[in-house]
Amino acid sequence: MSITITAFERSPDGGKGLARDTRVRWALEEAGLPYEVRLVSHRAMKEPAHLRLQPFGQIPTYEEGDLVLFESGSIVFHIAERHGLFPADANARARAITWMFAAINTVELPILELVTAKFIEGDKPWSAERMPLIADRIRGRLRQLAACLGDAEWLDGAFSAGDLLMVSVLLRLRPSGILDEFPTLAAYVARGEARPAYKRAFAAQLAVNAA
Amino acid sequence: MSITITAFERSPDGGKGLARDTRVRWALEEAGLPYEVRLVSHRAMKEPAHLRLQPFGQIPTYEEGDLVLFESGSIVFHIAERHGLFPADANARARAITWMFAAINTVELPILELVTAKFIEGDKPWSAERMPLIADRIRGRLRQLAACLGDAEWLDGAFSAGDLLMVSVLLRLRPSGILDEFPTLAAYVARGEARPAYKRAFAAQLAVNAA
């Protein structure tokens, strides 16, 4: 059954791979699944045809036969479950799922606050004074994550969908410089980026945005 | 195999059911699973013994034999998967999981921004001016969610773990008054609260905090 995802016609990051279709492309590449991409403009994203697929007017979506999914975390989960991006052992699988939720909720939350502060409230008088507060909240989380990772290669044994999401979330921090304050996490992210599947996903989204 | 979760010795909300152990208690009650609770003080939460279970120093955790999980979303998923809180149909199950991620990421995110603005940055000079901006971002999401729910009872057919998390996330909004601006969503949340399993979960956490 053919798979179609949606992505920005023109990504706000200009192709740095930070839009959420990259996570989904990465999972599809890890799974070795071919897929098609339908590009959506910012305007079309808020129109009824797209809202029927994605009630919050965002990308990516995932269509496979009569199945329609949204939320990159859920799409990555769906691909992971069917195509071996989880460990076979039941307890290890449950822990990998825990890392998916930790990435998407506990770690991504303060990171997205920084994005909001910069791009949505960047013109407000409090912006300059707030940024360091948010950065410190992020550092608090990263310190804990780094302690947990230690000098392991991945968060819990072999590479899993948990690492895929965690690396994707941490990547958003690179422009801020905060990621590089934590060398073991920066190295962890670099290991993710070095995977051939990530490279193919990154190149595919870049090709759209460089066009 | 016996199940033990952790919860606040003294919840910051004084027993309003907004701490994240309530979601897990609710799922356990829906599944009809007995469980034990280990209460953790705010200080103990940041100590090595707890950090070994929960690297971010939060509650709840979930222990079942040699399995240790954290992240309420992941724990609810684990319970849901094994004890029938997902639809049997594979596509419907994938959509229920989508709603879990939508609750935890897309909807909870601006709601937690409001919590941060109130409790962590409440003393800052920008606090009063920022609150309405955050409230508007929440309203934007709720408007989309309400359009999607329409006058259905639950988000996608029968009650699922997706509704359990979405109701839990929306409940955090009640003190702000924003939830009541969306009568169909307020009614949806009330339907969740009316479930016997929710009532038992709420009563159990209240008993701890009223003690």
Chai-1 contact restraints between the chains, C-beta under 6 A:
chainA,res_idxA,chainB,res_idxB,connection_type,confidence,min_distance_angstrom,max_distance_angstrom,comment,restraint_id
A,P55,B,Q144,contact,1.0,0.0,6.0,A-B,restraint_1
A,P55,B,C148,contact,1.0,0.0,6.0,A-B,restraint_2
A,F56,B,T106,contact,1.0,0.0,6.0,A-B,restraint_3
A,F56,B,Q144,contact,1.0,0.0,6.0,A-B,restraint_4
A,L67,B,N91,contact,1.0,0.0,6.0,A-B,restraint_5
A,L69,B,A94,contact,1.0,0.0,6.0,A-B,restraint_6
A,L69,B,T98,contact,1.0,0.0,6.0,A-B,restraint_7
A,F70,B,T98,contact,1.0,0.0,6.0,A-B,restraint_8
A,E71,B,T98,contact,1.0,0.0,6.0,A-B,restraint_9
A,E71,B,F101,contact,1.0,0.0,6.0,A-B,restraint_10
A,E71,B,A102,contact,1.0,0.0,6.0,A-B,restraint_11
A,G73,B,F101,contact,1.0,0.0,6.0,A-B,restraint_12
A,S74,B,I97,contact,1.0,0.0,6.0,A-B,restraint_13
A,S74,B,T98,contact,1.0,0.0,6.0,A-B,restraint_14
A,S74,B,F101,contact,1.0,0.0,6.0,A-B,restraint_15
A,F77,B,I97,contact,1.0,0.0,6.0,A-B,restraint_16
A,H78,B,A94,contact,1.0,0.0,6.0,A-B,restraint_17
A,N91,B,L67,contact,1.0,0.0,6.0,A-B,restraint_18
A,A94,B,L69,contact,1.0,0.0,6.0,A-B,restraint_19
A,A94,B,H78,contact,1.0,0.0,6.0,A-B,restraint_20
A,I97,B,S74,contact,1.0,0.0,6.0,A-B,restraint_21
A,I97,B,F77,contact,1.0,0.0,6.0,A-B,restraint_22
A,T98,B,L69,contact,1.0,0.0,6.0,A-B,restraint_23
A,T98,B,F70,contact,1.0,0.0,6.0,A-B,restraint_24
A,T98,B,E71,contact,1.0,0.0,6.0,A-B,restraint_25
A,T98,B,S74,contact,1.0,0.0,6.0,A-B,restraint_26
A,F101,B,E71,contact,1.0,0.0,6.0,A-B,restraint_27
A,F101,B,G73,contact,1.0,0.0,6.0,A-B,restraint_28
A,F101,B,S74,contact,1.0,0.0,6.0,A-B,restraint_29
A,A102,B,E71,contact,1.0,0.0,6.0,A-B,restraint_30
A,I104,B,N105,contact,1.0,0.0,6.0,A-B,restraint_31
A,N105,B,I104,contact,1.0,0.0,6.0,A-B,restraint_32
A,T106,B,F56,contact,1.0,0.0,6.0,A-B,restraint_33
A,W126,B,W126,contact,1.0,0.0,6.0,A-B,restraint_34
A,Q144,B,P55,contact,1.0,0.0,6.0,A-B,restraint_35
A,Q144,B,F56,contact,1.0,0.0,6.0,A-B,restraint_36
A,C148,B,P55,contact,1.0,0.0,6.0,A-B,restraint_37
